[in-house]
Amino acid sequence: MIEPEPKLFADEFMFLEAPKWHQGLLWVSDVFDHKVYALSAEGQCLRVVDVANRPSGLGFLSDGTLIIVSAKDCRLLRLDGDRLSEYADLSNHAAGWLNDFAIDPDDRIYVGNFGYDFVAGEPRRTTSLHRVDTNGTITTVADNVDFPNGSVVINEGRTLVVAETWEARLTAFDIDATGELSNRRIFADLGQRQPDGLCADADGAVWVGIYNTGEFVRVLDGGEITNRLQFPGSAISCTLGGAEGRTLYLTAFIGTDEDMAAGKRKSAIFKVDVDVPKPGNGKRGSTMKLSDETT
């Protein structure tokens, strides 16, 4: 596979997770710096909001509301203007810090958690996925999931794909009309590759960051890898965006675990053009502008 070289888009961050393209802007969490940013297509960067308990997953409801994971206190927050408020409290449901989530076309949120105190070195154990409905109801929809990480809804809302990091696989579920999950199956066995964040394209393929190998790969249902990008460090997450939906934005940490532990600002965003665009690219909303003070 011969791939174009990704270009540096923005750098000097601490640890960038969960990039999302929305209304002409790239939104991303800097987990260790407790901040959410939005960047224009030209790389102009705005600090949107601080999240004291570590921002992680990001996503947008159908009305454009930004939902942010507050990892350490297991809450989903919503951003209204410049004010954060609670959208859902999963502290009595999650067995570890909240991680990432996906939103289906009916604004139901499927969210995972670590399952144990990963930071304190507790023994590894599986956990559950939870669904948060628009009325605030929280329901357990899958058990025995091993460190659920990045996730995405594909097939026009009919399928949820979740990265099970420690099992080195992507797992798929059918979503029924009520939001229940069934028909659990392996979407892709990745061998020794441990998946982190991910996104889907218009063909239903998944681009996924492989944390332990520094790769981003595009994988089809069944496990065939069609594209591969290599970075000297840790591959974290990705999203498709840009004017035509064909720009793949990639977050990576270009350094060692020791650099990360020392808080060095070696996390960066890269971009590369790809052939298959994001799903539903013809339904883009209007482009927002960055008008506030930028960093």
C-alpha positions in Angstrom: 0.0 0.0 0.0 1.5 3.4 -1.1 -0.1 6.2 0.9 0.3 10.0 0.7 2.3 11.5 3.5 0.0 13.2 6.1 0.8 16.9 6.7 1.1 18.6 10.1 -2.1 20.6 10.8 -1.6 21.8 14.4 0.7 20.9 17.2 1.9 21.6 20.8 -1.0 19.9 22.5 -0.8 17.3 25.4 -3.0 14.4 24.3 -5.7 14.9 21.7 -8.7 12.6 21.6 -12.1 12.3 19.9 -11.8 14.7 16.9 -15.1 15.6 15.2 -15.8 17.7 12.1 -18.9 19.9 12.6 -20.1 23.0 10.6 -16.7 23.7 9.1 -14.7 23.3 12.2 -12.6 20.5 13.7 -13.4 19.9 17.4 -11.1 18.0 19.7 -10.4 17.2 23.4 -7.0 17.8 24.9 -7.5 15.2 27.7 -4.5 16.0 29.8 -4.8 19.7 29.4 -8.5 19.7 30.4 -9.6 21.7 27.3 -11.8 21.4 24.3 -10.7 23.2 21.1 -12.2 24.1 17.8 -10.0 24.6 14.7 -10.8 26.2 11.4 -9.9 24.5 8.1 -6.9 26.8 8.0 -5.7 25.7 11.5 -6.9 28.8 13.5 -7.4 27.4 17.0 -10.0 28.5 19.6 -10.1 27.2 23.2 -13.8 26.5 23.5 -14.2 25.4 27.2 -12.3 23.9 30.1 -13.4 20.6 31.6 -11.9 20.0 35.0 -12.4 16.2 35.2 -10.8 15.5 31.8 -12.7 15.8 28.5 -12.7 12.8 26.4 -15.3 11.7 23.8 -17.1 14.5 21.8 -20.2 14.4 19.7 -23.0 16.5 18.3 -26.8 16.0 18.7 -29.0 16.6 15.7 -29.7 20.1 16.8 -26.0 20.9 16.9 -25.6 20.7 20.7 -22.0 19.6 21.7 -21.9 16.7 24.2 -18.6 16.2 26.0 -17.4 13.3 28.2 -16.2 14.4 31.6 -14.2 11.3 32.2 -13.2 11.2 35.9 -16.6 12.0 37.3 -18.5 9.9 34.7 -20.7 12.6 33.4 -21.9 13.7 30.0 -21.9 17.5 29.7 -23.6 19.7 27.2 -22.3 23.1 26.0 -24.8 25.9 25.7 -23.0 29.0 24.4 -20.0 29.1 26.8 -21.8 27.4 29.7 -21.5 23.7 30.6 -24.3 21.8 32.2 -25.0 18.2 33.0 -26.6 16.1 30.3 -26.3 12.7 32.0 -24.7 11.3 35.2 -23.4 7.8 34.8 -21.5 7.6 38.1 -23.8 5.0 39.4 -23.6 2.9 36.2 -20.0 3.0 34.9 -17.4 0.8 36.5 -14.6 3.1 35.5 -13.9 6.5 33.9 -16.1 7.3 30.9 -14.2 7.1 27.6 -15.8 7.6 24.2 -19.3 7.4 22.7 -21.3 7.4 19.5 -24.7 9.0 18.7 -27.3 7.4 16.5 -29.8 9.3 14.2 -32.3 9.4 17.0 -29.8 11.2 19.4 -29.4 8.1 21.5 -25.8 8.0 23.0 -23.9 4.8 23.4 -21.1 5.3 25.9 -18.3 3.1 27.2 -16.1 3.2 30.3 -12.7 1.8 31.4 -14.3 -0.9 33.6 -11.7 -0.6 36.3 -9.2 1.9 37.7 -6.8 1.7 34.8 -4.8 4.7 36.1 -4.2 3.0 39.5 -3.2 -0.3 38.0 -6.2 -2.3 39.1 -6.6 -5.8 37.4 -8.1 -5.7 34.0 -11.8 -6.6 33.8 -14.6 -6.2 31.3 -17.4 -3.6 31.6 -20.8 -2.6 30.1 -22.0 -0.2 27.4 -24.7 2.2 28.3 -27.3 4.0 26.2 -28.5 7.5 27.2 -31.9 8.4 25.7 -33.0 11.9 25.0 -35.4 11.7 28.1 -32.4 11.0 30.3 -33.0 7.3 30.8 -29.8 5.3 31.1 -29.9 1.6 30.1 -27.2 -1.1 30.0 -27.2 -2.4 26.4 -24.1 -4.7 26.4 -22.0 -6.5 29.0 -18.5 -8.1 29.0 -17.0 -5.5 26.7 -13.2 -5.2 27.1 -12.1 -1.6 27.5 -14.5 0.0 25.0 -12.9 2.9 23.3 -13.7 4.7 20.1 -17.1 4.0 18.6 -19.2 4.9 15.6 -22.7 4.3 14.2 -22.8 3.2 10.6 -25.3 1.8 8.0 -27.7 4.7 8.4 -28.0 4.1 12.1 -28.4 0.3 12.0 -25.0 -0.7 13.3 -22.7 0.3 16.2 -19.0 -0.5 15.9 -16.9 -0.3 19.1 -13.1 -0.7 19.6 -12.3 -3.2 22.3 -8.7 -2.1 22.9 -7.3 -5.0 24.9 -8.9 -7.6 22.7 -7.4 -6.0 19.6 -10.7 -6.0 17.7 -13.6 -4.0 16.5 -17.0 -5.3 17.6 -20.3 -4.7 15.9 -23.9 -4.7 17.1 -27.2 -4.3 15.4 -29.3 -1.4 16.6 -33.1 -1.9 16.5 -35.8 0.7 16.3 -35.8 1.1 20.1 -32.1 1.4 20.5 -31.5 -2.1 21.8 -28.3 -3.9 20.7 -28.2 -7.4 19.3 -26.3 -9.7 17.0 -22.9 -9.0 18.6 -20.1 -10.0 16.2 -16.5 -9.3 15.3 -16.3 -6.5 12.7 -12.5 -6.9 12.4 -9.9 -9.0 14.2 -6.9 -6.7 14.3 -4.3 -9.3 15.5 -1.9 -7.5 17.8 -3.1 -4.0 16.9 -4.9 -2.3 19.8 -7.5 0.1 18.5 -8.2 3.5 20.0 -10.4 6.2 18.3 -12.1 5.7 15.0 -14.5 7.1 12.4 -16.4 5.7 9.4 -16.5 6.6 5.7 -19.4 6.6 3.2 -18.6 3.0 2.2 -19.0 1.7 5.8 -15.3 1.2 6.3 -13.7 2.3 9.5 -10.5 4.3 9.9 -9.0 3.5 13.3 -5.9 4.6 15.3 -3.8 1.8 16.5 -2.3 3.0 19.8 0.5 0.4 20.3 1.8 0.4 16.7 1.4 4.1 15.7 -0.7 3.1 12.7 -3.9 4.4 11.3 -5.6 1.7 9.2 -8.8 1.6 7.1 -10.5 -1.7 7.7 -13.6 -3.3 6.1 -16.3 -5.4 7.8 -14.6 -8.8 8.0 -11.1 -7.4 8.8 -9.5 -6.6 5.4 -7.1 -3.6 5.8 -7.2 -1.4 2.6 -5.0 1.5 3.7 -2.3 2.2 6.3 -0.6 5.3 7.6 2.4 5.1 9.9 3.5 7.5 12.7 6.6 7.6 15.0 4.7 7.4 18.2 1.1 6.6 19.3 -1.9 6.8 16.9 -4.9 8.1 18.8 -8.0 9.0 16.9 -9.4 10.4 13.6 -12.3 11.9 11.8 -13.3 12.8 8.2 -14.1 16.4 7.3 -13.1 19.3 5.2 -15.1 21.0 2.4 -15.7 17.8 0.5 -15.6 15.4 3.5 -12.4 13.8 2.1 -9.9 15.2 4.5 -8.9 12.7 7.2 -7.8 14.4 10.4 -5.5 12.3 12.6 -4.4 12.9 16.2 -1.2 11.3 17.4 1.4 11.6 20.2 4.8 12.0 18.6 6.9 10.9 21.5 7.5 8.2 24.2 5.4 7.1 27.1 8.0 9.0 29.3 7.3 12.1 27.3 3.6 11.7 27.9 4.1 11.1 31.6 6.2 14.3 31.8 3.4 16.3 30.2 5.4 17.2 27.1 3.3 18.9 24.4 4.0 16.4 21.7 0.4 15.6 20.6 -0.5 16.9 17.2 -3.1 16.9 14.4 -2.2 15.7 10.9 -4.3 15.7 7.8 -4.4 13.7 4.5 -6.8 13.6 1.6 -8.5 10.2 1.0 -10.7 8.8 -1.7 -13.9 7.9 0.2 -15.6 10.8 2.0 -17.5 10.9 5.3 -21.0 9.6 5.3 -23.8 11.9 4.2 -21.4 14.7 3.1 -24.0 16.3 1.0 -26.0 17.1 4.1 -23.5 19.5 5.7 -24.7 22.4 7.8 -23.5 25.9 7.4 -19.9 26.7 8.2 -19.2 28.4 11.5 -16.5 31.0 11.9 -14.0 31.5 14.7 -14.4 35.1 15.9 -13.2 34.9 19.5 -9.7 35.2 20.8 -7.6 32.3 19.5 -4.7 30.4 20.9 
